C-alpha cells in the first residue's frame, strides 16, 4: 500500500447564496389599454427599462456562478 502526502481532491462545496436583488424574478409585462400614441411611447420606454434591469440581473447571476 502506498500513501501519498499531497492530494489534489477537493471537498465539495455548496454554491454561493444569491443576493435578494439578483434572485428576484423579472416583473410581469404591464397591460396597456390606451389609444394614445404618447401613452404607447411611454409604455414602450418603461418596458425596455424593465427588460434592461432584468437582463442586467440575469447577466450578474451568470457571471457570478462558479464555472
Residue pairs with C-beta under 8 A, 6 or more apart in sequence:
15 65
15 66
16 64
16 66
18 61
21 57
22 57
22 60
22 61
22 64
23 61
24 57
26 50
26 54
26 57
27 50
27 54
29 47
30 43
30 46
30 47
32 39
32 40
32 43
34 40
34 43
